[in-house]
């Protein structure tokens, strides 16, 4: 049995690196949304999945 936590992006054991854990809110509760080796894997995952397409913190039509 292994205690490895797989990186959502590259599959490596995140505990061998400088891990970043991501959570989301579902029905007001925080739930795990991913584990990444470091910010480089998180950034690559965001780019590869197109997670910023159409996203904005605030939008004001001119």
C-alpha atoms as a printed R data frame, in Angstrom:
   type eleno elety resid chain resno       x      y       z
1  ATOM     1    CA   UNK     A     1   0.000  0.000   0.000
2  ATOM     2    CA   UNK     A     2   1.346  3.420  -0.896
3  ATOM     3    CA   UNK     A     3   0.624  6.809   0.581
4  ATOM     4    CA   UNK     A     4   1.429  8.600  -2.689
5  ATOM     5    CA   UNK     A     5  -0.757 11.503  -3.724
6  ATOM     6    CA   UNK     A     6  -0.759 11.754  -7.522
7  ATOM     7    CA   UNK     A     7  -0.361 15.103  -9.251
8  ATOM     8    CA   UNK     A     8  -3.525 15.948 -11.181
9  ATOM     9    CA   UNK     A     9  -1.376 17.144 -14.103
10 ATOM    10    CA   UNK     A    10   1.702 14.890 -14.385
11 ATOM    11    CA   UNK     A    11   0.933 11.907 -12.137
12 ATOM    12    CA   UNK     A    12   4.046 12.250  -9.936
13 ATOM    13    CA   UNK     A    13   3.856 11.885  -6.164
14 ATOM    14    CA   UNK     A    14   3.248 15.468  -4.994
15 ATOM    15    CA   UNK     A    15   4.907 14.824  -1.637
16 ATOM    16    CA   UNK     A    16   8.286 14.555  -3.371
17 ATOM    17    CA   UNK     A    17   7.954 18.189  -4.474
18 ATOM    18    CA   UNK     A    18   6.552 21.513  -3.204
19 ATOM    19    CA   UNK     A    19   2.838 20.628  -3.435
20 ATOM    20    CA   UNK     A    20  -0.114 22.886  -4.119
21 ATOM    21    CA   UNK     A    21  -3.591 21.659  -3.136
22 ATOM    22    CA   UNK     A    22  -6.683 23.198  -4.731
23 ATOM    23    CA   UNK     A    23 -10.206 23.231  -3.299
24 ATOM    24    CA   UNK     A    24 -13.581 24.342  -4.677
25 ATOM    25    CA   UNK     A    25 -16.845 25.238  -2.986
26 ATOM    26    CA   UNK     A    26 -19.766 22.872  -3.449
27 ATOM    27    CA   UNK     A    27 -22.948 23.669  -1.560
28 ATOM    28    CA   UNK     A    28 -20.950 25.943   0.747
29 ATOM    29    CA   UNK     A    29 -18.419 23.224   1.629
30 ATOM    30    CA   UNK     A    30 -14.768 23.058   0.557
31 ATOM    31    CA   UNK     A    31 -13.958 19.925  -1.446
32 ATOM    32    CA   UNK     A    32 -10.637 18.804  -2.972
33 ATOM    33    CA   UNK     A    33 -10.285 19.820  -6.625
34 ATOM    34    CA   UNK     A    34  -6.711 18.736  -7.331
35 ATOM    35    CA   UNK     A    35  -3.194 18.201  -6.075
36 ATOM    36    CA   UNK     A    36  -0.165 19.471  -7.981
37 ATOM    37    CA   UNK     A    37   3.621 19.021  -7.612
38 ATOM    38    CA   UNK     A    38   4.122 22.781  -7.659
39 ATOM    39    CA   UNK     A    39   2.788 25.937  -9.291
40 ATOM    40    CA   UNK     A    40   4.327 24.913 -12.641
41 ATOM    41    CA   UNK     A    41   2.112 21.804 -12.817
42 ATOM    42    CA   UNK     A    42  -0.905 23.821 -11.668
43 ATOM    43    CA   UNK     A    43  -0.243 26.465 -14.335
44 ATOM    44    CA   UNK     A    44   0.258 23.827 -17.039
45 ATOM    45    CA   UNK     A    45  -2.996 22.107 -16.010
46 ATOM    46    CA   UNK     A    46  -4.879 25.421 -16.182
47 ATOM    47    CA   UNK     A    47  -3.512 26.097 -19.684
48 ATOM    48    CA   UNK     A    48  -4.060 22.543 -20.985
49 ATOM    49    CA   UNK     A    49  -7.647 22.403 -19.683
50 ATOM    50    CA   UNK     A    50  -8.490 25.919 -20.925
51 ATOM    51    CA   UNK     A    51  -9.751 26.866 -17.474
52 ATOM    52    CA   UNK     A    52  -9.272 30.610 -18.012
53 ATOM    53    CA   UNK     A    53 -11.224 30.758 -21.266
54 ATOM    54    CA   UNK     A    54 -14.260 32.930 -20.662
55 ATOM    55    CA   UNK     A    55 -13.348 33.482 -17.002
56 ATOM    56    CA   UNK     A    56 -13.076 36.863 -15.349
57 ATOM    57    CA   UNK     A    57 -13.207 38.224 -11.831
58 ATOM    58    CA   UNK     A    58 -15.215 41.228 -12.912
59 ATOM    59    CA   UNK     A    59 -16.644 42.234 -16.267
60 ATOM    60    CA   UNK     A    60 -18.253 45.516 -17.203
61 ATOM    61    CA   UNK     A    61 -19.672 45.887 -20.697
62 ATOM    62    CA   UNK     A    62 -18.652 49.179 -22.230
